[in-house]
Amino acid sequence: MGVIMEVHGLRGAEEVEVHEQLGRGTFGVVHRGRLRTPKQEAVGANTTSATSATSSATSTNTVAIDASANSSTTDVAVKFETGGATTLTWEFLSQRLIAKRARQRGRDAGEALLEPLRLWLFFQDDAADPFMAALVSPLSIFGTLHDALSALARQSGITQHPPEVLAVLAARDLLRCVALIHDCGVLHCDLKVDNIAVDLGGEAMRLRLIDFGKAVDVHPFRRDSEPSRGRRRRRRRRLTFIGKLQL
């Protein structure tokens, strides 16, 4: 039995049962969890909202939802950020931004990332640092690429490099993920084996990008691709000679 967080927000009463720690990153700690939500709302629905909680992460209040036919339970990863909520808020919004732009291009963001399900913002009166955020995302039961490579090394006795075929397939899938988010105008900026989730889509191994806390949206920095009068304006660069440098 894990620690239970009861949340009351726009979707009504929900709860997440937090279990063992899965990993620790620069901005937060990730735990395994189980999300119980009213059955009339699909957990994977593409909706965006940040709800407030009535209890802290360490509360054990009586759960408002029972495990009957009126609720559904999903295995999730719960990432906590303490000392503020800026990073997880941006991680949530950047992935939702990728999903929106992917749909506009007729693509599915699920090909490249595990789209987050919830963002919960907390205020704790009795805590030294009152602000905290919790990001709820689908759980990759196979862990990260680092976990998969470590397990392969233990089982096969490989201590140097993974098989070349596996490396080629993983690289191809990773490039596909990166190409999709770049096409949506977002740079991940923190690619490493710990930030790549491993999933089995049918019979094939699929990779997904996770941890978008350092992502950058490049759309605000793009040049105008449709200038006035139907012609592309050429910027004249004026160079000024200021002297000669001798070494």
N, C-alpha and C positions, 0 to 999 in steps of 0.2 A: 504494500500500500504506500503510495507516494503522498506528497504534500498536495492538498487540493486548493485551487484558487477558484473562487466563485465570482463571476463577472456579470454585472447587470448593465446592459447598454441598449443600443438601437435594435438588436436582434432578440431582446428579451434576456432571460437568464441562461447563461452558459457556464460550463466548468471545464477546467483542464487539470488533469492529475499529473503532477510533475514527478518524474522518477530519476534515475541515475544520470550523472553528468556524462555527456558524450564527448565534449571537447571544450577548449578554451581558446578564444581569439584575442585580438588586440582590444576590441571594444566590448566584449561580453562573454558570457558562458552559455553553452548549449546543453540542454537536457532532453532526454526522451520524455514524451508525454502522451496523454490520451485526451482528445478533445471530445466532449459530449455536448451536442447542440440539438435544438428542436428539429425534428425530422422533416418538417415542411420546408426547411431551408437546406439546400445542398451545400455541403462543406466547400466544394470546389467552385461555387458560384463566383462569377466575375463581378463582384461588387466591392466598393471601397468605403471604409469608414474606420475612424479611430474611436474606440469606446473607452469610457472611464470605468474604473473598478471601485467597488465599495470596500474592498479589503486588500491588505497587503499580500505580498508573495508568500508570506509565512503563515497566513491565516488558515484555519481549519474549520470554517463555518459549516453548518449543515448544508448539504447540497440541495439546490432548489429543483433540480431535474433528476428524475429517477432513471433507471436503466430499462424502462419499459419500452413498448412499441412506439411511444411518442417521442423518442430521442434516438439519435444515432451516434456511434462512437468511431473515431478515426485516430490512428496512430500518427503523431506529429512530432516535430522537433520544436522546442521552445527555447528561444534565445533571449536572455536577459541582459539589459544594459543598465548599469547603475551609474550614478553621478550625472544624470541627464538623460535625455531621450533623443538627441539630435541625430546620432548615427543610425539608430534603428529606424527612426522615422524616414530618413532619406533612403535607407535600404529598402523599405517597404514601397515608398513612392517611386523610386527609380525602376523597380521591377514591374510595378503596375504601369509605368510609363512605357516600358518596352512592350508589354502586353498590348496596350492600346495602339501603339504605332505598328506592331506586327499585324494586328487585325486589319488596320487600314491598308496594309499591303497584301492582304490575303494570306498571311502566314500565321503560324501557331507558335506563341512564345514558349509553350511547353516543350518544344523541340530543343530549347537552349537553356532553360532554367526551371527551377521549382518555384512556381509563382506562390507568394505568401498568401496565407488564408486570413490572418488577423493581425492587427496591430493594436495592442492595448497599452494605454498610458495610465500610470498610477501616480497617486500622491499619497505619501505616508506621513501622517502628522507626527508620529513618535520616532521617526528615523532621523539620523544625523544628516543624511542627504535625502530630502523628501521625494525627489523625482526619480522615476524608474520606468522603463519601457520593456514590453515583452512582445517579441515577434514570433508568430505561430506559422510554421511552414510544413508542407508535406515531409514525411520522414522517408529518407532513403535507407531501406533496410540493409543495403549492401555497404553503407558507409561512404567514405570518400575514396578517391583514387589512391591516396596514401595508404588507407586501410586495406584496400584490395591488393596493392603491390606487396604490402607487408605480409598479408596472409598467403599470397602466392609464394613468397620467399620462404616462409616457414614450412609450407606443405611440400614444396618441390626441392628445397635445399639450395635454391638459387641465391647466391650472395652478391653477384655483380650486377648484371643488367637483365631486365625482363626479355622474353623472347621477342625477336624482331617483328614477327607478325603482329603480336599484341601491341607493340609500340606504334606500328604503322596504323593499325585500326584506331587506337586511342588518339593519335595525332590527327587523323582525318576527322574523327568525331568532334574533337576539341576545336579544330578550325571551323567546322560547320557551326558550332555554337557561337564562336567569336564573330563569324561573319554575320550571323543573324542579328546579334545585339549591335554590331557596328552599323548595319543597315538601318537600324532603328535609332541611330544617333547617340548611343551610349557606349562609353569605354569602361571596362571592368576595373582596370588599374591595379589589380591584386591577384593575378593569375598564379596559382601554385597548386600542387597536388592536394593540399588540404582544403582547397576551395573548389574542388571538382567532385560532384556526387556521382556515384555509379548506380545505374539502374538497368534492369533487364526489360527492354521493350519487346515483349513476345519472346523470341528465342535469341535475339541479338543484344549485346551489351550496348547501352547508351550512356553517354555522359551528359551531365547537367551542371551549369555554373551556379555556385552559391556564394554567399557573403558579398553583397554589393555595397558594403559600407563605404568604400573608397571610390565608387563609380562616379563618372563625370558625364554629364549631359552636354554634348557638343553643339546642339542646335542653336543655343544663343550666340555661338561664335561663328556660325556659318555666314558666308557672304551671300548677298541677295542674288539668287539665281535667275530672277525675272526682273531686270531693270526696266525702267520706263522707256517708251518709244520703241519697244521691241528689239532693241539692240543692246548688246553687252557693253557696258562702259569700261573703258580701259583706264586704269589708274596710272597716271604718269608719276614716276618716281624721280624726284629731284635729288641728285647727288651733289654734295658740296665737297670740294677739295680743301682739305685742312692742313696738308703738309705731307712730308715724307718721313718714314720711319726707317732708320738705318740700324742694323744689328751688327 
